[in-house]
């Protein structure tokens, strides 16, 4: 599938992303942009965006970026640094390819708010588990 088909397939078929309010906006061979809309169910008990939403958004954008080469991947390990909280609006993940190898892929993601403030940094390694990612 080409990159537009990958974006559309992910947005339409990934039930957890849909449930989490995440949408992939752009897909290129070396970068992906995705967004999450903050709603009442995304907030923690303190009224801020739950850390799991940041992580899910970053992991989703990273996974799509890895799969841009047409292969299947799973998250092997990931690290996130929370820098600033938000409680409303839209957050954006900008995933950038750091390295693509035969068996793994490394991605870094910056998550920002609507004003461009950096909210979190995410880095992940993905393991390639198959040669063909398809419907």
N, C-alpha and C positions, 0 to 999 in steps of 0.2 A: 504494500500500500504506500502511496506517496504521502508527503508530509501533511497536506491538507486533509487527506483521508484519515491519517493518524489522529489529527486534532479532532475532527468530527466524531470519529469512532470513540475516542476517549470521553469527549463531552457527552455523548449519548448513551454509552454503555457502562461507564464506571459508576455504579450505584453509590458507592461511598463518597465519591467526589460530588455527585449530584446532591446527596444528603447533606454534605458539608458546605454547600454553596460555592464550590470551586469550579471555575471555568478556565480552560486553556484558551488563551487569546492568540498566540503565535507560536509556530514551530519552525525552526531552522535546523540545519545539521549540527550547529554548534551552540544553539541557545533556544530557550523556551520562556515565554512569559505566561503567567497564570494569575488569576485573581480570586479572592474570596470575599464575599459580602458578609459583613459582621451582622448577625442577628441576635435576638435574645437568647437563643439556644446555644450560641457560641461563647457566652460569657461564663466566667467562673463565679464562685460565691462572693468574691470581692467586687464584682461588676466589671472586671477587665477581661479582655480576650483570653480565653483559655490557651495555655501553651500548646496543647494538642492541635489546635487549629493552625498555628504557625508551622508546626512540624508536618502536619498532614499536607498543607499547601506546598511546602518545600519538597517533601517526598514525592508528591504527585507530579510537580513540575520536573523534578529530576528524573523520575521514571520515564516520562514521556520523552525527555531529551535523550536518554540512553536508547530508547526504542526507535529513535529517528534513523538508526542504521538498519532497521528491519529485523533485528534480532530480539529475543526474549531476555528480560532481565528481572532480577529480584534484588531488593535492598539487602546488602550484606552487613553494612554497619553505617551509622550516621551520627553526626554530632551537631548540636545546635547551641548557639549562644544567644540568649535573650538580652536585648539591649535597652528596649523601651516598650512600654505597654500602650495599648489603645483600647477603646471601648465602643467605638462606632465607626461606620464608614466602610471603606474597601481597602484591603491590603493587597499588595502586588508582589509576586515572586519572580525574580529575574534569575533564571538558571543558566549557568555558563559551563560548557564542557572544559574540564581541566585536562583529562587524558582518556583516550579510548584505546584499549588494547584488545587482544584476541579473546581474553576471558573476563575482562572487567572494564568498568567505566567509572571515572571519578568526576563528580559534579559539585560545583559550588553555587549557592543560592543566596542572594541578598533579598530580604523582605523589607518593603518600605510601605509607609502610609501614603495617603492621598497627597500630602505635601512634600513627599520625597524623603522624609526622615527615615533613617535606617532603624528598623525595629529588631531584626535578628539576622544572624549569619548561620548558614547551614552548609555542611560538607558531607558528602556521602560517597561510599563505594558501592557499586552494584556488580553482581556476578551475572555473567551471561549464562543462561541455562538452555538456550536453543537457538538454532540458526534462522528460524522463520517466525516472525511475529505476524499473525494474521487473525482474521475474524474467526 
